[in-house]
Amino acid sequence: MPGLPHPFRRRRSYLIRDTSLGKKGTLINKSAVLERAVVDALREKPTAGKSSTTT
């Protein structure tokens, strides 16, 4: 993924206004893709030998 300093992509979700869940700017979710793999067919599960992570 060009332009990213890390080999995985991070995503964070914040509240954009004050709500009953919290104040504006409150982090409500975070996730990261830690590993990616290439498969040959739709919905095929990757095997250990096909992993294509970037280190």
mmCIF file of the N, C-alpha and C atoms, coordinates in Angstrom:
data_MODEL
# 
_entry.id   MODEL 
# 
loop_
_atom_site.group_PDB 
_atom_site.id 
_atom_site.type_symbol 
_atom_site.label_atom_id 
_atom_site.label_alt_id 
_atom_site.label_comp_id 
_atom_site.label_asym_id 
_atom_site.label_entity_id 
_atom_site.label_seq_id 
_atom_site.pdbx_PDB_ins_code 
_atom_site.Cartn_x 
_atom_site.Cartn_y 
_atom_site.Cartn_z 
_atom_site.occupancy 
_atom_site.B_iso_or_equiv 
_atom_site.pdbx_formal_charge 
_atom_site.auth_seq_id 
_atom_site.auth_comp_id 
_atom_site.auth_asym_id 
_atom_site.auth_atom_id 
_atom_site.pdbx_PDB_model_num 
ATOM 1   N N  . MET A 1 1  ? 0.834   -1.173  0.000  1.00 0.00 ? 1  MET A N  1 
ATOM 2   C CA . MET A 1 1  ? 0.000   0.000   0.000  1.00 0.00 ? 1  MET A CA 1 
ATOM 3   C C  . MET A 1 1  ? 0.888   1.248   0.000  1.00 0.00 ? 1  MET A C  1 
ATOM 4   N N  . PRO A 1 2  ? 0.928   1.934   -1.081 1.00 0.00 ? 2  PRO A N  1 
ATOM 5   C CA . PRO A 1 2  ? 1.831   3.073   -1.200 1.00 0.00 ? 2  PRO A CA 1 
ATOM 6   C C  . PRO A 1 2  ? 1.532   4.176   -0.196 1.00 0.00 ? 2  PRO A C  1 
ATOM 7   N N  . GLY A 1 3  ? 2.601   4.795   0.262  1.00 0.00 ? 3  GLY A N  1 
ATOM 8   C CA . GLY A 1 3  ? 2.448   5.951   1.131  1.00 0.00 ? 3  GLY A CA 1 
ATOM 9   C C  . GLY A 1 3  ? 2.243   5.647   2.600  1.00 0.00 ? 3  GLY A C  1 
ATOM 10  N N  . LEU A 1 4  ? 2.130   4.400   2.966  1.00 0.00 ? 4  LEU A N  1 
ATOM 11  C CA . LEU A 1 4  ? 1.930   4.050   4.367  1.00 0.00 ? 4  LEU A CA 1 
ATOM 12  C C  . LEU A 1 4  ? 3.255   3.645   4.992  1.00 0.00 ? 4  LEU A C  1 
ATOM 13  N N  . PRO A 1 5  ? 3.560   4.143   6.187  1.00 0.00 ? 5  PRO A N  1 
ATOM 14  C CA . PRO A 1 5  ? 4.833   3.811   6.814  1.00 0.00 ? 5  PRO A CA 1 
ATOM 15  C C  . PRO A 1 5  ? 4.860   2.421   7.442  1.00 0.00 ? 5  PRO A C  1 
ATOM 16  N N  . HIS A 1 6  ? 3.712   1.781   7.595  1.00 0.00 ? 6  HIS A N  1 
ATOM 17  C CA . HIS A 1 6  ? 3.626   0.470   8.236  1.00 0.00 ? 6  HIS A CA 1 
ATOM 18  C C  . HIS A 1 6  ? 3.050   -0.540  7.255  1.00 0.00 ? 6  HIS A C  1 
ATOM 19  N N  . PRO A 1 7  ? 3.353   -1.824  7.433  1.00 0.00 ? 7  PRO A N  1 
ATOM 20  C CA . PRO A 1 7  ? 2.862   -2.838  6.509  1.00 0.00 ? 7  PRO A CA 1 
ATOM 21  C C  . PRO A 1 7  ? 1.405   -3.218  6.744  1.00 0.00 ? 7  PRO A C  1 
ATOM 22  N N  . PHE A 1 8  ? 0.690   -2.499  7.563  1.00 0.00 ? 8  PHE A N  1 
ATOM 23  C CA . PHE A 1 8  ? -0.729  -2.766  7.757  1.00 0.00 ? 8  PHE A CA 1 
ATOM 24  C C  . PHE A 1 8  ? -1.484  -1.447  7.775  1.00 0.00 ? 8  PHE A C  1 
ATOM 25  N N  . ARG A 1 9  ? -2.762  -1.498  7.531  1.00 0.00 ? 9  ARG A N  1 
ATOM 26  C CA . ARG A 1 9  ? -3.595  -0.314  7.466  1.00 0.00 ? 9  ARG A CA 1 
ATOM 27  C C  . ARG A 1 9  ? -4.440  -0.206  8.733  1.00 0.00 ? 9  ARG A C  1 
ATOM 28  N N  . ARG A 1 10 ? -4.417  0.968   9.328  1.00 0.00 ? 10 ARG A N  1 
ATOM 29  C CA . ARG A 1 10 ? -5.193  1.214   10.549 1.00 0.00 ? 10 ARG A CA 1 
ATOM 30  C C  . ARG A 1 10 ? -6.445  2.003   10.215 1.00 0.00 ? 10 ARG A C  1 
ATOM 31  N N  . ARG A 1 11 ? -7.490  1.764   10.970 1.00 0.00 ? 11 ARG A N  1 
ATOM 32  C CA . ARG A 1 11 ? -8.723  2.524   10.811 1.00 0.00 ? 11 ARG A CA 1 
ATOM 33  C C  . ARG A 1 11 ? -9.252  2.858   12.198 1.00 0.00 ? 11 ARG A C  1 
ATOM 34  N N  . ARG A 1 12 ? -9.574  4.110   12.404 1.00 0.00 ? 12 ARG A N  1 
ATOM 35  C CA . ARG A 1 12 ? -10.139 4.569   13.668 1.00 0.00 ? 12 ARG A CA 1 
ATOM 36  C C  . ARG A 1 12 ? -11.409 5.344   13.392 1.00 0.00 ? 12 ARG A C  1 
ATOM 37  N N  . SER A 1 13 ? -12.409 5.165   14.239 1.00 0.00 ? 13 SER A N  1 
ATOM 38  C CA . SER A 1 13 ? -13.677 5.890   14.109 1.00 0.00 ? 13 SER A CA 1 
ATOM 39  C C  . SER A 1 13 ? -13.878 6.757   15.335 1.00 0.00 ? 13 SER A C  1 
ATOM 40  N N  . TYR A 1 14 ? -14.248 8.004   15.096 1.00 0.00 ? 14 TYR A N  1 
ATOM 41  C CA . TYR A 1 14 ? -14.473 8.971   16.165 1.00 0.00 ? 14 TYR A CA 1 
ATOM 42  C C  . TYR A 1 14 ? -15.874 9.540   16.054 1.00 0.00 ? 14 TYR A C  1 
ATOM 43  N N  . LEU A 1 15 ? -16.419 9.986   17.185 1.00 0.00 ? 15 LEU A N  1 
ATOM 44  C CA . LEU A 1 15 ? -17.676 10.717  17.152 1.00 0.00 ? 15 LEU A CA 1 
ATOM 45  C C  . LEU A 1 15 ? -17.417 12.092  16.544 1.00 0.00 ? 15 LEU A C  1 
ATOM 46  N N  . ILE A 1 16 ? -18.327 12.550  15.699 1.00 0.00 ? 16 ILE A N  1 
ATOM 47  C CA . ILE A 1 16 ? -18.142 13.857  15.063 1.00 0.00 ? 16 ILE A CA 1 
ATOM 48  C C  . ILE A 1 16 ? -18.966 14.948  15.743 1.00 0.00 ? 16 ILE A C  1 
ATOM 49  N N  . ARG A 1 17 ? -19.782 14.568  16.718 1.00 0.00 ? 17 ARG A N  1 
ATOM 50  C CA . ARG A 1 17 ? -20.536 15.542  17.520 1.00 0.00 ? 17 ARG A CA 1 
ATOM 51  C C  . ARG A 1 17 ? -20.832 14.929  18.877 1.00 0.00 ? 17 ARG A C  1 
ATOM 52  N N  . ASP A 1 18 ? -21.171 15.735  19.845 1.00 0.00 ? 18 ASP A N  1 
ATOM 53  C CA . ASP A 1 18 ? -21.553 15.241  21.170 1.00 0.00 ? 18 ASP A CA 1 
ATOM 54  C C  . ASP A 1 18 ? -22.843 14.441  21.061 1.00 0.00 ? 18 ASP A C  1 
ATOM 55  N N  . THR A 1 19 ? -22.858 13.250  21.630 1.00 0.00 ? 19 THR A N  1 
ATOM 56  C CA . THR A 1 19 ? -24.049 12.391  21.625 1.00 0.00 ? 19 THR A CA 1 
ATOM 57  C C  . THR A 1 19 ? -24.157 11.717  22.983 1.00 0.00 ? 19 THR A C  1 
ATOM 58  N N  . SER A 1 20 ? -25.149 10.853  23.115 1.00 0.00 ? 20 SER A N  1 
ATOM 59  C CA . SER A 1 20 ? -25.307 10.092  24.361 1.00 0.00 ? 20 SER A CA 1 
ATOM 60  C C  . SER A 1 20 ? -24.173 9.074   24.539 1.00 0.00 ? 20 SER A C  1 
ATOM 61  N N  . LEU A 1 21 ? -23.445 8.748   23.448 1.00 0.00 ? 21 LEU A N  1 
ATOM 62  C CA . LEU A 1 21 ? -22.313 7.817   23.527 1.00 0.00 ? 21 LEU A CA 1 
ATOM 63  C C  . LEU A 1 21 ? -21.041 8.473   24.029 1.00 0.00 ? 21 LEU A C  1 
ATOM 64  N N  . GLY A 1 22 ? -20.970 9.804   23.908 1.00 0.00 ? 22 GLY A N  1 
ATOM 65  C CA . GLY A 1 22 ? -19.775 10.513  24.350 1.00 0.00 ? 22 GLY A CA 1 
ATOM 66  C C  . GLY A 1 22 ? -19.640 11.854  23.671 1.00 0.00 ? 22 GLY A C  1 
ATOM 67  N N  . LYS A 1 23 ? -18.536 12.517  23.965 1.00 0.00 ? 23 LYS A N  1 
ATOM 68  C CA . LYS A 1 23 ? -18.281 13.837  23.404 1.00 0.00 ? 23 LYS A CA 1 
ATOM 69  C C  . LYS A 1 23 ? -17.623 13.742  22.037 1.00 0.00 ? 23 LYS A C  1 
ATOM 70  N N  . LYS A 1 24 ? -17.719 14.826  21.273 1.00 0.00 ? 24 LYS A N  1 
ATOM 71  C CA . LYS A 1 24 ? -17.082 14.924  19.975 1.00 0.00 ? 24 LYS A CA 1 
ATOM 72  C C  . LYS A 1 24 ? -15.592 14.587  20.105 1.00 0.00 ? 24 LYS A C  1 
ATOM 73  N N  . GLY A 1 25 ? -15.085 13.764  19.183 1.00 0.00 ? 25 GLY A N  1 
ATOM 74  C CA . GLY A 1 25 ? -13.687 13.370  19.209 1.00 0.00 ? 25 GLY A CA 1 
ATOM 75  C C  . GLY A 1 25 ? -13.409 12.081  19.953 1.00 0.00 ? 25 GLY A C  1 
ATOM 76  N N  . THR A 1 26 ? -14.421 11.505  20.621 1.00 0.00 ? 26 THR A N  1 
ATOM 77  C CA . THR A 1 26 ? -14.245 10.253  21.358 1.00 0.00 ? 26 THR A CA 1 
ATOM 78  C C  . THR A 1 26 ? -14.008 9.100   20.390 1.00 0.00 ? 26 THR A C  1 
ATOM 79  N N  . LEU A 1 27 ? -12.964 8.324   20.620 1.00 0.00 ? 27 LEU A N  1 
ATOM 80  C CA . LEU A 1 27 ? -12.671 7.144   19.815 1.00 0.00 ? 27 LEU A CA 1 
ATOM 81  C C  . LEU A 1 27 ? -13.720 6.082   20.107 1.00 0.00 ? 27 LEU A C  1 
ATOM 82  N N  . ILE A 1 28 ? -14.405 5.593   19.072 1.00 0.00 ? 28 ILE A N  1 
ATOM 83  C CA . ILE A 1 28 ? -15.449 4.588   19.292 1.00 0.00 ? 28 ILE A CA 1 
ATOM 84  C C  . ILE A 1 28 ? -15.093 3.221   18.707 1.00 0.00 ? 28 ILE A C  1 
ATOM 85  N N  . ASN A 1 29 ? -14.112 3.174   17.785 1.00 0.00 ? 29 ASN A N  1 
ATOM 86  C CA . ASN A 1 29 ? -13.718 1.896   17.209 1.00 0.00 ? 29 ASN A CA 1 
ATOM 87  C C  . ASN A 1 29 ? -12.320 2.032   16.614 1.00 0.00 ? 29 ASN A C  1 
ATOM 88  N N  . LYS A 1 30 ? -11.544 0.963   16.682 1.00 0.00 ? 30 LYS A N  1 
ATOM 89  C CA . LYS A 1 30 ? -10.261 0.931   15.992 1.00 0.00 ? 30 LYS A CA 1 
ATOM 90  C C  . LYS A 1 30 ? -10.009 -0.481  15.498 1.00 0.00 ? 30 LYS A C  1 
ATOM 91  N N  . SER A 1 31 ? -9.375  -0.586  14.352 1.00 0.00 ? 31 SER A N  1 
ATOM 92  C CA . SER A 1 31 ? -9.061  -1.887  13.786 1.00 0.00 ? 31 SER A CA 1 
ATOM 93  C C  . SER A 1 31 ? -7.822  -1.755  12.917 1.00 0.00 ? 31 SER A C  1 
ATOM 94  N N  . ALA A 1 32 ? -7.238  -2.896  12.581 1.00 0.00 ? 32 ALA A N  1 
ATOM 95  C CA . ALA A 1 32 ? -6.059  -2.900  11.721 1.00 0.00 ? 32 ALA A CA 1 
ATOM 96  C C  . ALA A 1 32 ? -6.018  -4.206  10.942 1.00 0.00 ? 32 ALA A C  1 
ATOM 97  N N  . VAL A 1 33 ? -5.567  -4.120  9.713  1.00 0.00 ? 33 VAL A N  1 
ATOM 98  C CA . VAL A 1 33 ? -5.321  -5.311  8.907  1.00 0.00 ? 33 VAL A CA 1 
ATOM 99  C C  . VAL A 1 33 ? -3.892  -5.727  9.204  1.00 0.00 ? 33 VAL A C  1 
ATOM 100 N N  . LEU A 1 34 ? -3.726  -6.868  9.839  1.00 0.00 ? 34 LEU A N  1 
ATOM 101 C CA . LEU A 1 34 ? -2.402  -7.330  10.241 1.00 0.00 ? 34 LEU A CA 1 
ATOM 102 C C  . LEU A 1 34 ? -1.776  -8.281  9.232  1.00 0.00 ? 34 LEU A C  1 
ATOM 103 N N  . GLU A 1 35 ? -2.615  -8.933  8.441  1.00 0.00 ? 35 GLU A N  1 
ATOM 104 C CA . GLU A 1 35 ? -2.091  -9.888  7.481  1.00 0.00 ? 35 GLU A CA 1 
ATOM 105 C C  . GLU A 1 35 ? -3.011  -9.928  6.278  1.00 0.00 ? 35 GLU A C  1 
ATOM 106 N N  . ARG A 1 36 ? -2.407  -10.050 5.090  1.00 0.00 ? 36 ARG A N  1 
ATOM 107 C CA . ARG A 1 36 ? -3.176  -10.170 3.869  1.00 0.00 ? 36 ARG A CA 1 
ATOM 108 C C  . ARG A 1 36 ? -2.681  -11.385 3.107  1.00 0.00 ? 36 ARG A C  1 
ATOM 109 N N  . ALA A 1 37 ? -3.532  -11.950 2.279  1.00 0.00 ? 37 ALA A N  1 
ATOM 110 C CA . ALA A 1 37 ? -3.137  -13.112 1.483  1.00 0.00 ? 37 ALA A CA 1 
ATOM 111 C C  . ALA A 1 37 ? -3.820  -13.052 0.126  1.00 0.00 ? 37 ALA A C  1 
ATOM 112 N N  . VAL A 1 38 ? -3.237  -13.716 -0.850 1.00 0.00 ? 38 VAL A N  1 
ATOM 113 C CA . VAL A 1 38 ? -3.791  -13.803 -2.193 1.00 0.00 ? 38 VAL A CA 1 
ATOM 114 C C  . VAL A 1 38 ? -4.378  -15.192 -2.362 1.00 0.00 ? 38 VAL A C  1 
ATOM 115 N N  . VAL A 1 39 ? -5.605  -15.242 -2.881 1.00 0.00 ? 39 VAL A N  1 
ATOM 116 C CA . VAL A 1 39 ? -6.256  -16.524 -3.157 1.00 0.00 ? 39 VAL A CA 1 
ATOM 117 C C  . VAL A 1 39 ? -6.654  -16.561 -4.623 1.00 0.00 ? 39 VAL A C  1 
ATOM 118 N N  . ASP A 1 40 ? -6.943  -17.753 -5.125 1.00 0.00 ? 40 ASP A N  1 
ATOM 119 C CA . ASP A 1 40 ? -7.288  -17.915 -6.536 1.00 0.00 ? 40 ASP A CA 1 
ATOM 120 C C  . ASP A 1 40 ? -8.782  -17.758 -6.816 1.00 0.00 ? 40 ASP A C  1 
ATOM 121 N N  . ALA A 1 41 ? -9.625  -18.016 -5.827 1.00 0.00 ? 41 ALA A N  1 
ATOM 122 C CA . ALA A 1 41 ? -11.066 -17.986 -6.060 1.00 0.00 ? 41 ALA A CA 1 
ATOM 123 C C  . ALA A 1 41 ? -11.782 -17.206 -4.960 1.00 0.00 ? 41 ALA A C  1 
ATOM 124 N N  . LEU A 1 42 ? -12.940 -16.693 -5.309 1.00 0.00 ? 42 LEU A N  1 
ATOM 125 C CA . LEU A 1 42 ? -13.773 -15.963 -4.361 1.00 0.00 ? 42 LEU A CA 1 
ATOM 126 C C  . LEU A 1 42 ? -14.113 -16.854 -3.171 1.00 0.00 ? 42 LEU A C  1 
ATOM 127 N N  . ARG A 1 43 ? -13.981 -16.307 -1.981 1.00 0.00 ? 43 ARG A N  1 
ATOM 128 C CA . ARG A 1 43 ? -14.278 -16.977 -0.702 1.00 0.00 ? 43 ARG A CA 1 
ATOM 129 C C  . ARG A 1 43 ? -13.346 -18.147 -0.383 1.00 0.00 ? 43 ARG A C  1 
ATOM 130 N N  . GLU A 1 44 ? -12.273 -18.313 -1.135 1.00 0.00 ? 44 GLU A N  1 
ATOM 131 C CA . GLU A 1 44 ? -11.286 -19.338 -0.810 1.00 0.00 ? 44 GLU A CA 1 
ATOM 132 C C  . GLU A 1 44 ? -10.524 -18.893 0.432  1.00 0.00 ? 44 GLU A C  1 
ATOM 133 N N  . LYS A 1 45 ? -10.310 -19.800 1.364  1.00 0.00 ? 45 LYS A N  1 
ATOM 134 C CA . LYS A 1 45 ? -9.557  -19.471 2.572  1.00 0.00 ? 45 LYS A CA 1 
ATOM 135 C C  . LYS A 1 45 ? -8.069  -19.661 2.296  1.00 0.00 ? 45 LYS A C  1 
ATOM 136 N N  . PRO A 1 46 ? -7.262  -18.678 2.678  1.00 0.00 ? 46 PRO A N  1 
ATOM 137 C CA . PRO A 1 46 ? -5.818  -18.810 2.432  1.00 0.00 ? 46 PRO A CA 1 
ATOM 138 C C  . PRO A 1 46 ? -5.193  -19.908 3.273  1.00 0.00 ? 46 PRO A C  1 
ATOM 139 N N  . THR A 1 47 ? -4.177  -20.548 2.713  1.00 0.00 ? 47 THR A N  1 
ATOM 140 C CA . THR A 1 47 ? -3.448  -21.559 3.456  1.00 0.00 ? 47 THR A CA 1 
ATOM 141 C C  . THR A 1 47 ? -2.143  -20.945 3.933  1.00 0.00 ? 47 THR A C  1 
ATOM 142 N N  . ALA A 1 48 ? -1.460  -21.611 4.820  1.00 0.00 ? 48 ALA A N  1 
ATOM 143 C CA . ALA A 1 48 ? -0.224  -21.084 5.396  1.00 0.00 ? 48 ALA A CA 1 
ATOM 144 C C  . ALA A 1 48 ? 0.831   -20.826 4.322  1.00 0.00 ? 48 ALA A C  1 
ATOM 145 N N  . GLY A 1 49 ? 0.860   -21.613 3.264  1.00 0.00 ? 49 GLY A N  1 
ATOM 146 C CA . GLY A 1 49 ? 1.856   -21.453 2.219  1.00 0.00 ? 49 GLY A CA 1 
ATOM 147 C C  . GLY A 1 49 ? 1.597   -20.288 1.277  1.00 0.00 ? 49 GLY A C  1 
ATOM 148 N N  . LYS A 1 50 ? 0.382   -19.714 1.289  1.00 0.00 ? 50 LYS A N  1 
ATOM 149 C CA . LYS A 1 50 ? 0.044   -18.653 0.341  1.00 0.00 ? 50 LYS A CA 1 
ATOM 150 C C  . LYS A 1 50 ? 0.119   -17.258 0.953  1.00 0.00 ? 50 LYS A C  1 
ATOM 151 N N  . SER A 1 51 ? 0.524   -17.127 2.189  1.00 0.00 ? 51 SER A N  1 
ATOM 152 C CA . SER A 1 51 ? 0.550   -15.834 2.843  1.00 0.00 ? 51 SER A CA 1 
ATOM 153 C C  . SER A 1 51 ? 1.473   -14.873 2.112  1.00 0.00 ? 51 SER A C  1 
ATOM 154 N N  . SER A 1 52 ? 1.042   -13.610 1.978  1.00 0.00 ? 52 SER A N  1 
ATOM 155 C CA . SER A 1 52 ? 1.860   -12.630 1.281  1.00 0.00 ? 52 SER A CA 1 
ATOM 156 C C  . SER A 1 52 ? 1.965   -11.341 2.081  1.00 0.00 ? 52 SER A C  1 
ATOM 157 N N  . THR A 1 53 ? 2.380   -11.467 3.322  1.00 0.00 ? 53 THR A N  1 
ATOM 158 C CA . THR A 1 53 ? 2.502   -10.288 4.178  1.00 0.00 ? 53 THR A CA 1 
ATOM 159 C C  . THR A 1 53 ? 3.757   -9.510  3.838  1.00 0.00 ? 53 THR A C  1 
ATOM 160 N N  . THR A 1 54 ? 3.729   -8.237  4.153  1.00 0.00 ? 54 THR A N  1 
ATOM 161 C CA . THR A 1 54 ? 4.889   -7.369  3.940  1.00 0.00 ? 54 THR A CA 1 
ATOM 162 C C  . THR A 1 54 ? 5.554   -7.108  5.275  1.00 0.00 ? 54 THR A C  1 
ATOM 163 N N  . THR A 1 55 ? 6.854   -7.277  5.343  1.00 0.00 ? 55 THR A N  1 
ATOM 164 C CA . THR A 1 55 ? 7.556   -7.014  6.600  1.00 0.00 ? 55 THR A CA 1 
ATOM 165 C C  . THR A 1 55 ? 8.523   -5.871  6.447  1.00 0.00 ? 55 THR A C  1 
# 
